[in-house]
Amino acid sequence: MLDKMTKEYEPSEKDINTVISILKRTDPKHATPEWANLILDHIHAALDDMSFSNPEKLEGIIQDIEKKRLSS
């Protein structure tokens, strides 16, 4: 799973629209595709960094997500 983190990331239209939707509620003046892309790039870079600097923490996050997904 972690080796997928280093691949090139291209946000989907759905990803961008999701972030724009959140920004409309939390920071309307920045609810633009440009800001959404910046945020998604930042999140991806942070996760990529975590995969190298603290892989155990990232694995724990992934396991927590899987548990929640399986229990719903």
CHARMM internal coordinates of N, CA and C (Angstrom, degrees):
IC EDIT
DIST 1 N 1 CA 1.4566
DIST 1 CA 1 C 1.5298
ANGL 1 N 1 CA 1 C 111.81
DIST 1 C 2 N 1.3327
ANGL 1 CA 1 C 2 N 117.31
DIHE 1 N 1 CA 1 C 2 N -44.75
DIST 2 N 2 CA 1.4576
ANGL 1 C 2 N 2 CA 119.99
DIHE 1 CA 1 C 2 N 2 CA -176.24
DIST 2 CA 2 C 1.5166
ANGL 2 N 2 CA 2 C 112.57
DIHE 1 C 2 N 2 CA 2 C -66.76
DIST 2 C 3 N 1.3311
ANGL 2 CA 2 C 3 N 118.26
DIHE 2 N 2 CA 2 C 3 N -29.71
DIST 3 N 3 CA 1.4522
ANGL 2 C 3 N 3 CA 119.41
DIHE 2 CA 2 C 3 N 3 CA -179.19
DIST 3 CA 3 C 1.5200
ANGL 3 N 3 CA 3 C 111.80
DIHE 2 C 3 N 3 CA 3 C -66.61
DIST 3 C 4 N 1.3136
ANGL 3 CA 3 C 4 N 118.66
DIHE 3 N 3 CA 3 C 4 N -19.86
DIST 4 N 4 CA 1.4573
ANGL 3 C 4 N 4 CA 122.01
DIHE 3 CA 3 C 4 N 4 CA 176.73
DIST 4 CA 4 C 1.5244
ANGL 4 N 4 CA 4 C 111.01
DIHE 3 C 4 N 4 CA 4 C -70.27
DIST 4 C 5 N 1.3145
ANGL 4 CA 4 C 5 N 117.81
DIHE 4 N 4 CA 4 C 5 N -22.05
DIST 5 N 5 CA 1.4558
ANGL 4 C 5 N 5 CA 122.05
DIHE 4 CA 4 C 5 N 5 CA -175.25
DIST 5 CA 5 C 1.5312
ANGL 5 N 5 CA 5 C 111.72
DIHE 4 C 5 N 5 CA 5 C -63.86
DIST 5 C 6 N 1.3129
ANGL 5 CA 5 C 6 N 118.25
DIHE 5 N 5 CA 5 C 6 N -31.37
DIST 6 N 6 CA 1.4543
ANGL 5 C 6 N 6 CA 120.24
DIHE 5 CA 5 C 6 N 6 CA -173.41
DIST 6 CA 6 C 1.5216
ANGL 6 N 6 CA 6 C 112.94
DIHE 5 C 6 N 6 CA 6 C -82.26
DIST 6 C 7 N 1.3211
ANGL 6 CA 6 C 7 N 118.46
DIHE 6 N 6 CA 6 C 7 N -8.89
DIST 7 N 7 CA 1.4590
ANGL 6 C 7 N 7 CA 120.83
DIHE 6 CA 6 C 7 N 7 CA 179.43
DIST 7 CA 7 C 1.5216
ANGL 7 N 7 CA 7 C 110.26
DIHE 6 C 7 N 7 CA 7 C -71.20
DIST 7 C 8 N 1.3187
ANGL 7 CA 7 C 8 N 115.23
DIHE 7 N 7 CA 7 C 8 N 155.78
DIST 8 N 8 CA 1.4632
ANGL 7 C 8 N 8 CA 121.16
DIHE 7 CA 7 C 8 N 8 CA 178.73
DIST 8 CA 8 C 1.5255
ANGL 8 N 8 CA 8 C 110.32
DIHE 7 C 8 N 8 CA 8 C -57.92
DIST 8 C 9 N 1.3097
ANGL 8 CA 8 C 9 N 115.67
DIHE 8 N 8 CA 8 C 9 N 135.81
DIST 9 N 9 CA 1.4651
ANGL 8 C 9 N 9 CA 121.07
DIHE 8 CA 8 C 9 N 9 CA -177.82
DIST 9 CA 9 C 1.5102
ANGL 9 N 9 CA 9 C 109.43
DIHE 8 C 9 N 9 CA 9 C -109.44
DIST 9 C 10 N 1.3034
ANGL 9 CA 9 C 10 N 116.24
DIHE 9 N 9 CA 9 C 10 N 127.37
DIST 10 N 10 CA 1.4584
ANGL 9 C 10 N 10 CA 122.47
DIHE 9 CA 9 C 10 N 10 CA 175.07
DIST 10 CA 10 C 1.5219
ANGL 10 N 10 CA 10 C 107.26
DIHE 9 C 10 N 10 CA 10 C -124.65
DIST 10 C 11 N 1.3489
ANGL 10 CA 10 C 11 N 117.39
DIHE 10 N 10 CA 10 C 11 N 109.66
DIST 11 N 11 CA 1.4665
ANGL 10 C 11 N 11 CA 119.32
DIHE 10 CA 10 C 11 N 11 CA -178.72
DIST 11 CA 11 C 1.5274
ANGL 11 N 11 CA 11 C 111.06
DIHE 10 C 11 N 11 CA 11 C -60.00
DIST 11 C 12 N 1.3080
ANGL 11 CA 11 C 12 N 115.35
DIHE 11 N 11 CA 11 C 12 N 139.35
DIST 12 N 12 CA 1.4593
ANGL 11 C 12 N 12 CA 119.96
DIHE 11 CA 11 C 12 N 12 CA 176.46
DIST 12 CA 12 C 1.5276
ANGL 12 N 12 CA 12 C 109.05
DIHE 11 C 12 N 12 CA 12 C -81.48
DIST 12 C 13 N 1.3083
ANGL 12 CA 12 C 13 N 115.36
DIHE 12 N 12 CA 12 C 13 N 166.07
DIST 13 N 13 CA 1.4651
ANGL 12 C 13 N 13 CA 120.13
DIHE 12 CA 12 C 13 N 13 CA 177.11
DIST 13 CA 13 C 1.5295
ANGL 13 N 13 CA 13 C 109.59
DIHE 12 C 13 N 13 CA 13 C -61.31
DIST 13 C 14 N 1.3345
ANGL 13 CA 13 C 14 N 116.47
DIHE 13 N 13 CA 13 C 14 N -36.93
DIST 14 N 14 CA 1.4675
ANGL 13 C 14 N 14 CA 120.55
DIHE 13 CA 13 C 14 N 14 CA 178.31
DIST 14 CA 14 C 1.5338
ANGL 14 N 14 CA 14 C 110.57
DIHE 13 C 14 N 14 CA 14 C -63.60
DIST 14 C 15 N 1.3331
ANGL 14 CA 14 C 15 N 117.48
DIHE 14 N 14 CA 14 C 15 N -43.35
DIST 15 N 15 CA 1.4690
ANGL 14 C 15 N 15 CA 121.24
DIHE 14 CA 14 C 15 N 15 CA 177.72
DIST 15 CA 15 C 1.5330
ANGL 15 N 15 CA 15 C 110.47
DIHE 14 C 15 N 15 CA 15 C -58.43
DIST 15 C 16 N 1.3201
ANGL 15 CA 15 C 16 N 115.10
DIHE 15 N 15 CA 15 C 16 N -48.18
DIST 16 N 16 CA 1.4648
ANGL 15 C 16 N 16 CA 120.43
DIHE 15 CA 15 C 16 N 16 CA -178.08
DIST 16 CA 16 C 1.5265
ANGL 16 N 16 CA 16 C 110.20
DIHE 15 C 16 N 16 CA 16 C -62.81
DIST 16 C 17 N 1.3154
ANGL 16 CA 16 C 17 N 117.10
DIHE 16 N 16 CA 16 C 17 N -45.30
DIST 17 N 17 CA 1.4643
ANGL 16 C 17 N 17 CA 120.32
DIHE 16 CA 16 C 17 N 17 CA -179.81
DIST 17 CA 17 C 1.5224
ANGL 17 N 17 CA 17 C 112.06
DIHE 16 C 17 N 17 CA 17 C -64.40
DIST 17 C 18 N 1.3146
ANGL 17 CA 17 C 18 N 116.81
DIHE 17 N 17 CA 17 C 18 N -35.16
DIST 18 N 18 CA 1.4644
ANGL 17 C 18 N 18 CA 120.31
DIHE 17 CA 17 C 18 N 18 CA 177.41
DIST 18 CA 18 C 1.5258
ANGL 18 N 18 CA 18 C 110.81
DIHE 17 C 18 N 18 CA 18 C -63.53
DIST 18 C 19 N 1.3205
ANGL 18 CA 18 C 19 N 116.29
DIHE 18 N 18 CA 18 C 19 N -45.35
DIST 19 N 19 CA 1.4682
ANGL 18 C 19 N 19 CA 119.80
DIHE 18 CA 18 C 19 N 19 CA 179.25
DIST 19 CA 19 C 1.5284
ANGL 19 N 19 CA 19 C 110.52
DIHE 18 C 19 N 19 CA 19 C -66.23
DIST 19 C 20 N 1.3146
ANGL 19 CA 19 C 20 N 117.24
DIHE 19 N 19 CA 19 C 20 N -41.38
DIST 20 N 20 CA 1.4716
ANGL 19 C 20 N 20 CA 120.02
DIHE 19 CA 19 C 20 N 20 CA 177.42
DIST 20 CA 20 C 1.5240
ANGL 20 N 20 CA 20 C 110.32
DIHE 19 C 20 N 20 CA 20 C -59.58
DIST 20 C 21 N 1.3140
ANGL 20 CA 20 C 21 N 116.83
DIHE 20 N 20 CA 20 C 21 N -41.41
DIST 21 N 21 CA 1.4670
ANGL 20 C 21 N 21 CA 120.66
DIHE 20 CA 20 C 21 N 21 CA 178.61
DIST 21 CA 21 C 1.5238
ANGL 21 N 21 CA 21 C 111.06
DIHE 20 C 21 N 21 CA 21 C -60.69
DIST 21 C 22 N 1.3092
ANGL 21 CA 21 C 22 N 116.74
DIHE 21 N 21 CA 21 C 22 N -42.88
DIST 22 N 22 CA 1.4698
ANGL 21 C 22 N 22 CA 120.93
DIHE 21 CA 21 C 22 N 22 CA 178.16
DIST 22 CA 22 C 1.5271
ANGL 22 N 22 CA 22 C 109.87
DIHE 21 C 22 N 22 CA 22 C -65.38
DIST 22 C 23 N 1.3289
ANGL 22 CA 22 C 23 N 116.61
DIHE 22 N 22 CA 22 C 23 N -43.79
DIST 23 N 23 CA 1.4616
ANGL 22 C 23 N 23 CA 120.35
DIHE 22 CA 22 C 23 N 23 CA 179.91
DIST 23 CA 23 C 1.5221
ANGL 23 N 23 CA 23 C 111.84
DIHE 22 C 23 N 23 CA 23 C -63.38
DIST 23 C 24 N 1.3113
ANGL 23 CA 23 C 24 N 118.10
DIHE 23 N 23 CA 23 C 24 N -34.87
DIST 24 N 24 CA 1.4663
ANGL 23 C 24 N 24 CA 120.47
DIHE 23 CA 23 C 24 N 24 CA 178.12
DIST 24 CA 24 C 1.5179
ANGL 24 N 24 CA 24 C 111.40
DIHE 23 C 24 N 24 CA 24 C -59.07
DIST 24 C 25 N 1.3411
ANGL 24 CA 24 C 25 N 115.84
DIHE 24 N 24 CA 24 C 25 N -32.75
DIST 25 N 25 CA 1.4647
ANGL 24 C 25 N 25 CA 119.97
DIHE 24 CA 24 C 25 N 25 CA 179.18
DIST 25 CA 25 C 1.5219
ANGL 25 N 25 CA 25 C 112.57
DIHE 24 C 25 N 25 CA 25 C -86.02
DIST 25 C 26 N 1.3242
ANGL 25 CA 25 C 26 N 117.28
DIHE 25 N 25 CA 25 C 26 N -32.52
DIST 26 N 26 CA 1.4572
ANGL 25 C 26 N 26 CA 120.17
DIHE 25 CA 25 C 26 N 26 CA -171.57
DIST 26 CA 26 C 1.5222
ANGL 26 N 26 CA 26 C 115.13
DIHE 25 C 26 N 26 CA 26 C -105.21
DIST 26 C 27 N 1.3301
ANGL 26 CA 26 C 27 N 116.73
DIHE 26 N 26 CA 26 C 27 N -27.46
DIST 27 N 27 CA 1.4662
ANGL 26 C 27 N 27 CA 121.01
DIHE 26 CA 26 C 27 N 27 CA -176.20
DIST 27 CA 27 C 1.5324
ANGL 27 N 27 CA 27 C 109.21
DIHE 26 C 27 N 27 CA 27 C -156.41
DIST 27 C 28 N 1.3450
ANGL 27 CA 27 C 28 N 116.52
DIHE 27 N 27 CA 27 C 28 N 68.83
DIST 28 N 28 CA 1.4709
ANGL 27 C 28 N 28 CA 121.12
DIHE 27 CA 27 C 28 N 28 CA -171.33
DIST 28 CA 28 C 1.5274
ANGL 28 N 28 CA 28 C 115.46
DIHE 27 C 28 N 28 CA 28 C -53.05
DIST 28 C 29 N 1.3163
ANGL 28 CA 28 C 29 N 117.77
DIHE 28 N 28 CA 28 C 29 N -34.24
DIST 29 N 29 CA 1.4708
ANGL 28 C 29 N 29 CA 117.74
DIHE 28 CA 28 C 29 N 29 CA -176.73
DIST 29 CA 29 C 1.5284
ANGL 29 N 29 CA 29 C 112.12
DIHE 28 C 29 N 29 CA 29 C -69.32
DIST 29 C 30 N 1.3278
ANGL 29 CA 29 C 30 N 117.64
DIHE 29 N 29 CA 29 C 30 N -16.13
DIST 30 N 30 CA 1.4661
ANGL 29 C 30 N 30 CA 121.55
DIHE 29 CA 29 C 30 N 30 CA 177.80
DIST 30 CA 30 C 1.5245
ANGL 30 N 30 CA 30 C 112.74
DIHE 29 C 30 N 30 CA 30 C -108.33
DIST 30 C 31 N 1.2966
ANGL 30 CA 30 C 31 N 117.23
DIHE 30 N 30 CA 30 C 31 N 16.22
DIST 31 N 31 CA 1.4724
ANGL 30 C 31 N 31 CA 121.39
DIHE 30 CA 30 C 31 N 31 CA -178.24
DIST 31 CA 31 C 1.5312
ANGL 31 N 31 CA 31 C 110.03
DIHE 30 C 31 N 31 CA 31 C -82.00
DIST 31 C 32 N 1.3241
ANGL 31 CA 31 C 32 N 114.95
DIHE 31 N 31 CA 31 C 32 N 68.72
DIST 32 N 32 CA 1.4623
ANGL 31 C 32 N 32 CA 121.30
DIHE 31 CA 31 C 32 N 32 CA -178.67
DIST 32 CA 32 C 1.5280
ANGL 32 N 32 CA 32 C 109.54
DIHE 31 C 32 N 32 CA 32 C -129.25
DIST 32 C 33 N 1.3208
ANGL 32 CA 32 C 33 N 117.20
DIHE 32 N 32 CA 32 C 33 N 159.01
DIST 33 N 33 CA 1.4698
ANGL 32 C 33 N 33 CA 119.24
DIHE 32 CA 32 C 33 N 33 CA 176.26
DIST 33 CA 33 C 1.5285
ANGL 33 N 33 CA 33 C 112.52
DIHE 32 C 33 N 33 CA 33 C -60.07
DIST 33 C 34 N 1.3343
ANGL 33 CA 33 C 34 N 116.48
DIHE 33 N 33 CA 33 C 34 N -34.37
DIST 34 N 34 CA 1.4701
ANGL 33 C 34 N 34 CA 119.31
DIHE 33 CA 33 C 34 N 34 CA 179.90
DIST 34 CA 34 C 1.5268
ANGL 34 N 34 CA 34 C 111.01
DIHE 33 C 34 N 34 CA 34 C -62.60
DIST 34 C 35 N 1.3369
ANGL 34 CA 34 C 35 N 115.90
DIHE 34 N 34 CA 34 C 35 N -47.17
DIST 35 N 35 CA 1.4691
ANGL 34 C 35 N 35 CA 119.86
DIHE 34 CA 34 C 35 N 35 CA 178.88
DIST 35 CA 35 C 1.5245
ANGL 35 N 35 CA 35 C 110.64
DIHE 34 C 35 N 35 CA 35 C -65.31
DIST 35 C 36 N 1.3261
ANGL 35 CA 35 C 36 N 116.44
DIHE 35 N 35 CA 35 C 36 N -40.56
DIST 36 N 36 CA 1.4626
ANGL 35 C 36 N 36 CA 119.87
DIHE 35 CA 35 C 36 N 36 CA 179.06
DIST 36 CA 36 C 1.5230
ANGL 36 N 36 CA 36 C 110.13
DIHE 35 C 36 N 36 CA 36 C -59.18
DIST 36 C 37 N 1.3244
ANGL 36 CA 36 C 37 N 116.89
DIHE 36 N 36 CA 36 C 37 N -43.96
DIST 37 N 37 CA 1.4612
ANGL 36 C 37 N 37 CA 120.16
DIHE 36 CA 36 C 37 N 37 CA 177.89
DIST 37 CA 37 C 1.5240
ANGL 37 N 37 CA 37 C 112.04
DIHE 36 C 37 N 37 CA 37 C -63.36
DIST 37 C 38 N 1.3232
ANGL 37 CA 37 C 38 N 117.00
DIHE 37 N 37 CA 37 C 38 N -41.03
DIST 38 N 38 CA 1.4739
ANGL 37 C 38 N 38 CA 120.04
DIHE 37 CA 37 C 38 N 38 CA 177.79
DIST 38 CA 38 C 1.5282
ANGL 38 N 38 CA 38 C 110.86
DIHE 37 C 38 N 38 CA 38 C -61.27
DIST 38 C 39 N 1.3119
ANGL 38 CA 38 C 39 N 116.06
DIHE 38 N 38 CA 38 C 39 N -44.06
DIST 39 N 39 CA 1.4683
ANGL 38 C 39 N 39 CA 120.45
DIHE 38 CA 38 C 39 N 39 CA -179.95
DIST 39 CA 39 C 1.5268
ANGL 39 N 39 CA 39 C 110.54
DIHE 38 C 39 N 39 CA 39 C -64.33
DIST 39 C 40 N 1.3214
ANGL 39 CA 39 C 40 N 117.08
DIHE 39 N 39 CA 39 C 40 N -46.44
DIST 40 N 40 CA 1.4658
ANGL 39 C 40 N 40 CA 120.21
DIHE 39 CA 39 C 40 N 40 CA -179.65
DIST 40 CA 40 C 1.5280
ANGL 40 N 40 CA 40 C 110.92
DIHE 39 C 40 N 40 CA 40 C -63.98
DIST 40 C 41 N 1.3232
ANGL 40 CA 40 C 41 N 117.78
DIHE 40 N 40 CA 40 C 41 N -40.16
DIST 41 N 41 CA 1.4687
ANGL 40 C 41 N 41 CA 120.48
DIHE 40 CA 40 C 41 N 41 CA 176.28
DIST 41 CA 41 C 1.5206
ANGL 41 N 41 CA 41 C 111.22
DIHE 40 C 41 N 41 CA 41 C -61.65
DIST 41 C 42 N 1.3293
ANGL 41 CA 41 C 42 N 115.94
DIHE 41 N 41 CA 41 C 42 N -41.69
DIST 42 N 42 CA 1.4657
ANGL 41 C 42 N 42 CA 120.57
DIHE 41 CA 41 C 42 N 42 CA 179.64
DIST 42 CA 42 C 1.5332
ANGL 42 N 42 CA 42 C 110.80
DIHE 41 C 42 N 42 CA 42 C -64.24
DIST 42 C 43 N 1.3222
ANGL 42 CA 42 C 43 N 116.61
DIHE 42 N 42 CA 42 C 43 N -45.02
DIST 43 N 43 CA 1.4643
ANGL 42 C 43 N 43 CA 120.71
DIHE 42 CA 42 C 43 N 43 CA 179.22
DIST 43 CA 43 C 1.5267
ANGL 43 N 43 CA 43 C 109.80
DIHE 42 C 43 N 43 CA 43 C -61.69
DIST 43 C 44 N 1.3181
ANGL 43 CA 43 C 44 N 116.69
DIHE 43 N 43 CA 43 C 44 N -44.28
DIST 44 N 44 CA 1.4591
ANGL 43 C 44 N 44 CA 120.04
DIHE 43 CA 43 C 44 N 44 CA 179.79
DIST 44 CA 44 C 1.5289
ANGL 44 N 44 CA 44 C 110.77
DIHE 43 C 44 N 44 CA 44 C -62.15
DIST 44 C 45 N 1.3235
ANGL 44 CA 44 C 45 N 116.90
DIHE 44 N 44 CA 44 C 45 N -44.18
DIST 45 N 45 CA 1.4675
ANGL 44 C 45 N 45 CA 120.32
DIHE 44 CA 44 C 45 N 45 CA 179.05
DIST 45 CA 45 C 1.5263
ANGL 45 N 45 CA 45 C 111.08
DIHE 44 C 45 N 45 CA 45 C -62.47
DIST 45 C 46 N 1.3341
ANGL 45 CA 45 C 46 N 116.99
DIHE 45 N 45 CA 45 C 46 N -40.17
DIST 46 N 46 CA 1.4638
ANGL 45 C 46 N 46 CA 120.27
DIHE 45 CA 45 C 46 N 46 CA 179.13
DIST 46 CA 46 C 1.5230
ANGL 46 N 46 CA 46 C 111.08
DIHE 45 C 46 N 46 CA 46 C -64.61
DIST 46 C 47 N 1.3234
ANGL 46 CA 46 C 47 N 116.94
DIHE 46 N 46 CA 46 C 47 N -41.80
DIST 47 N 47 CA 1.4637
ANGL 46 C 47 N 47 CA 120.11
DIHE 46 CA 46 C 47 N 47 CA 177.62
DIST 47 CA 47 C 1.5153
ANGL 47 N 47 CA 47 C 111.27
DIHE 46 C 47 N 47 CA 47 C -66.81
DIST 47 C 48 N 1.3232
ANGL 47 CA 47 C 48 N 116.89
DIHE 47 N 47 CA 47 C 48 N -39.40
DIST 48 N 48 CA 1.4576
ANGL 47 C 48 N 48 CA 120.97
DIHE 47 CA 47 C 48 N 48 CA 177.67
DIST 48 CA 48 C 1.5223
ANGL 48 N 48 CA 48 C 110.07
DIHE 47 C 48 N 48 CA 48 C -62.13
DIST 48 C 49 N 1.3370
ANGL 48 CA 48 C 49 N 116.17
DIHE 48 N 48 CA 48 C 49 N -43.61
DIST 49 N 49 CA 1.4625
ANGL 48 C 49 N 49 CA 121.09
DIHE 48 CA 48 C 49 N 49 CA 178.11
DIST 49 CA 49 C 1.5301
ANGL 49 N 49 CA 49 C 110.38
DIHE 48 C 49 N 49 CA 49 C -62.44
DIST 49 C 50 N 1.3307
ANGL 49 CA 49 C 50 N 116.23
DIHE 49 N 49 CA 49 C 50 N -43.56
DIST 50 N 50 CA 1.4561
ANGL 49 C 50 N 50 CA 120.12
DIHE 49 CA 49 C 50 N 50 CA 179.76
DIST 50 CA 50 C 1.5292
ANGL 50 N 50 CA 50 C 111.25
DIHE 49 C 50 N 50 CA 50 C -62.42
DIST 50 C 51 N 1.3224
ANGL 50 CA 50 C 51 N 117.01
DIHE 50 N 50 CA 50 C 51 N -34.40
DIST 51 N 51 CA 1.4596
ANGL 50 C 51 N 51 CA 119.43
DIHE 50 CA 50 C 51 N 51 CA -178.94
DIST 51 CA 51 C 1.5238
ANGL 51 N 51 CA 51 C 111.16
DIHE 50 C 51 N 51 CA 51 C -63.60
DIST 51 C 52 N 1.3411
ANGL 51 CA 51 C 52 N 117.38
DIHE 51 N 51 CA 51 C 52 N -25.34
DIST 52 N 52 CA 1.4577
ANGL 51 C 52 N 52 CA 121.12
DIHE 51 CA 51 C 52 N 52 CA 177.57
DIST 52 CA 52 C 1.5193
ANGL 52 N 52 CA 52 C 112.54
DIHE 51 C 52 N 52 CA 52 C -95.37
DIST 52 C 53 N 1.3390
ANGL 52 CA 52 C 53 N 116.86
DIHE 52 N 52 CA 52 C 53 N -40.96
DIST 53 N 53 CA 1.4647
ANGL 52 C 53 N 53 CA 120.17
DIHE 52 CA 52 C 53 N 53 CA -173.53
DIST 53 CA 53 C 1.5214
ANGL 53 N 53 CA 53 C 113.73
DIHE 52 C 53 N 53 CA 53 C -85.42
DIST 53 C 54 N 1.3346
ANGL 53 CA 53 C 54 N 117.70
DIHE 53 N 53 CA 53 C 54 N -28.88
DIST 54 N 54 CA 1.4544
ANGL 53 C 54 N 54 CA 120.50
DIHE 53 CA 53 C 54 N 54 CA -177.14
DIST 54 CA 54 C 1.5331
ANGL 54 N 54 CA 54 C 109.64
DIHE 53 C 54 N 54 CA 54 C -149.87
DIST 54 C 55 N 1.3313
ANGL 54 CA 54 C 55 N 117.05
DIHE 54 N 54 CA 54 C 55 N 64.22
DIST 55 N 55 CA 1.4616
ANGL 54 C 55 N 55 CA 119.43
DIHE 54 CA 54 C 55 N 55 CA -175.71
DIST 55 CA 55 C 1.5286
ANGL 55 N 55 CA 55 C 113.56
DIHE 54 C 55 N 55 CA 55 C -61.17
DIST 55 C 56 N 1.3299
ANGL 55 CA 55 C 56 N 117.19
DIHE 55 N 55 CA 55 C 56 N -29.34
DIST 56 N 56 CA 1.4661
ANGL 55 C 56 N 56 CA 119.51
DIHE 55 CA 55 C 56 N 56 CA 179.39
DIST 56 CA 56 C 1.5285
ANGL 56 N 56 CA 56 C 110.89
DIHE 55 C 56 N 56 CA 56 C -64.78
DIST 56 C 57 N 1.3238
ANGL 56 CA 56 C 57 N 116.87
DIHE 56 N 56 CA 56 C 57 N -39.97
DIST 57 N 57 CA 1.4630
ANGL 56 C 57 N 57 CA 120.46
DIHE 56 CA 56 C 57 N 57 CA 178.85
DIST 57 CA 57 C 1.5256
ANGL 57 N 57 CA 57 C 110.12
DIHE 56 C 57 N 57 CA 57 C -64.86
DIST 57 C 58 N 1.3119
ANGL 57 CA 57 C 58 N 116.75
DIHE 57 N 57 CA 57 C 58 N -43.99
DIST 58 N 58 CA 1.4591
ANGL 57 C 58 N 58 CA 120.24
DIHE 57 CA 57 C 58 N 58 CA 179.31
DIST 58 CA 58 C 1.5238
ANGL 58 N 58 CA 58 C 110.89
DIHE 57 C 58 N 58 CA 58 C -64.03
DIST 58 C 59 N 1.3173
ANGL 58 CA 58 C 59 N 117.28
DIHE 58 N 58 CA 58 C 59 N -41.53
DIST 59 N 59 CA 1.4662
ANGL 58 C 59 N 59 CA 120.83
DIHE 58 CA 58 C 59 N 59 CA 176.79
DIST 59 CA 59 C 1.5326
ANGL 59 N 59 CA 59 C 110.19
DIHE 58 C 59 N 59 CA 59 C -60.73
DIST 59 C 60 N 1.3380
ANGL 59 CA 59 C 60 N 116.95
DIHE 59 N 59 CA 59 C 60 N -39.81
DIST 60 N 60 CA 1.4580
ANGL 59 C 60 N 60 CA 120.91
DIHE 59 CA 59 C 60 N 60 CA 177.71
DIST 60 CA 60 C 1.5216
ANGL 60 N 60 CA 60 C 111.87
DIHE 59 C 60 N 60 CA 60 C -62.90
DIST 60 C 61 N 1.3324
ANGL 60 CA 60 C 61 N 116.08
DIHE 60 N 60 CA 60 C 61 N -41.67
DIST 61 N 61 CA 1.4673
ANGL 60 C 61 N 61 CA 120.38
DIHE 60 CA 60 C 61 N 61 CA 177.80
DIST 61 CA 61 C 1.5232
ANGL 61 N 61 CA 61 C 109.63
DIHE 60 C 61 N 61 CA 61 C -62.36
DIST 61 C 62 N 1.3134
ANGL 61 CA 61 C 62 N 116.43
DIHE 61 N 61 CA 61 C 62 N -45.38
DIST 62 N 62 CA 1.4683
ANGL 61 C 62 N 62 CA 120.85
DIHE 61 CA 61 C 62 N 62 CA -179.90
DIST 62 CA 62 C 1.5225
ANGL 62 N 62 CA 62 C 110.59
DIHE 61 C 62 N 62 CA 62 C -61.90
DIST 62 C 63 N 1.3235
ANGL 62 CA 62 C 63 N 117.21
DIHE 62 N 62 CA 62 C 63 N -42.51
DIST 63 N 63 CA 1.4676
ANGL 62 C 63 N 63 CA 120.51
DIHE 62 CA 62 C 63 N 63 CA 178.80
DIST 63 CA 63 C 1.5297
ANGL 63 N 63 CA 63 C 111.19
DIHE 62 C 63 N 63 CA 63 C -64.13
DIST 63 C 64 N 1.3344
ANGL 63 CA 63 C 64 N 117.47
DIHE 63 N 63 CA 63 C 64 N -41.15
DIST 64 N 64 CA 1.4700
ANGL 63 C 64 N 64 CA 120.93
DIHE 63 CA 63 C 64 N 64 CA 177.26
DIST 64 CA 64 C 1.5276
ANGL 64 N 64 CA 64 C 111.28
DIHE 63 C 64 N 64 CA 64 C -60.83
DIST 64 C 65 N 1.3220
ANGL 64 CA 64 C 65 N 116.02
DIHE 64 N 64 CA 64 C 65 N -42.02
DIST 65 N 65 CA 1.4620
ANGL 64 C 65 N 65 CA 120.01
DIHE 64 CA 64 C 65 N 65 CA 178.63
DIST 65 CA 65 C 1.5223
ANGL 65 N 65 CA 65 C 110.49
DIHE 64 C 65 N 65 CA 65 C -63.43
DIST 65 C 66 N 1.3201
ANGL 65 CA 65 C 66 N 116.42
DIHE 65 N 65 CA 65 C 66 N -43.63
DIST 66 N 66 CA 1.4715
ANGL 65 C 66 N 66 CA 120.43
DIHE 65 CA 65 C 66 N 66 CA 179.23
DIST 66 CA 66 C 1.5224
ANGL 66 N 66 CA 66 C 110.88
DIHE 65 C 66 N 66 CA 66 C -61.37
DIST 66 C 67 N 1.3302
ANGL 66 CA 66 C 67 N 117.03
DIHE 66 N 66 CA 66 C 67 N -43.15
DIST 67 N 67 CA 1.4598
ANGL 66 C 67 N 67 CA 120.43
DIHE 66 CA 66 C 67 N 67 CA 178.86
DIST 67 CA 67 C 1.5341
ANGL 67 N 67 CA 67 C 111.20
DIHE 66 C 67 N 67 CA 67 C -60.55
DIST 67 C 68 N 1.3219
ANGL 67 CA 67 C 68 N 116.16
DIHE 67 N 67 CA 67 C 68 N -44.77
DIST 68 N 68 CA 1.4654
ANGL 67 C 68 N 68 CA 120.50
DIHE 67 CA 67 C 68 N 68 CA 179.74
DIST 68 CA 68 C 1.5228
ANGL 68 N 68 CA 68 C 110.46
DIHE 67 C 68 N 68 CA 68 C -65.51
DIST 68 C 69 N 1.3104
ANGL 68 CA 68 C 69 N 116.91
DIHE 68 N 68 CA 68 C 69 N -40.52
DIST 69 N 69 CA 1.4687
ANGL 68 C 69 N 69 CA 120.74
DIHE 68 CA 68 C 69 N 69 CA -179.96
DIST 69 CA 69 C 1.5133
ANGL 69 N 69 CA 69 C 111.07
DIHE 68 C 69 N 69 CA 69 C -65.00
DIST 69 C 70 N 1.3126
ANGL 69 CA 69 C 70 N 117.30
DIHE 69 N 69 CA 69 C 70 N -41.16
DIST 70 N 70 CA 1.4609
ANGL 69 C 70 N 70 CA 121.60
DIHE 69 CA 69 C 70 N 70 CA -179.20
DIST 70 CA 70 C 1.5244
ANGL 70 N 70 CA 70 C 112.45
DIHE 69 C 70 N 70 CA 70 C -71.91
DIST 70 C 71 N 1.3286
ANGL 70 CA 70 C 71 N 116.65
DIHE 70 N 70 CA 70 C 71 N -28.57
DIST 71 N 71 CA 1.4677
ANGL 70 C 71 N 71 CA 119.44
DIHE 70 CA 70 C 71 N 71 CA -177.89
DIST 71 CA 71 C 1.5350
ANGL 71 N 71 CA 71 C 113.50
DIHE 70 C 71 N 71 CA 71 C -85.80
DIST 71 C 72 N 1.3200
ANGL 71 CA 71 C 72 N 116.88
DIHE 71 N 71 CA 71 C 72 N -7.95
DIST 72 N 72 CA 1.4703
ANGL 71 C 72 N 72 CA 118.22
DIHE 71 CA 71 C 72 N 72 CA -179.11
DIST 72 CA 72 C 1.5093
ANGL 72 N 72 CA 72 C 112.18
DIHE 71 C 72 N 72 CA 72 C -99.06
END
COOR INIT
IC SEED 1 N 1 CA 1 C
IC BUILD
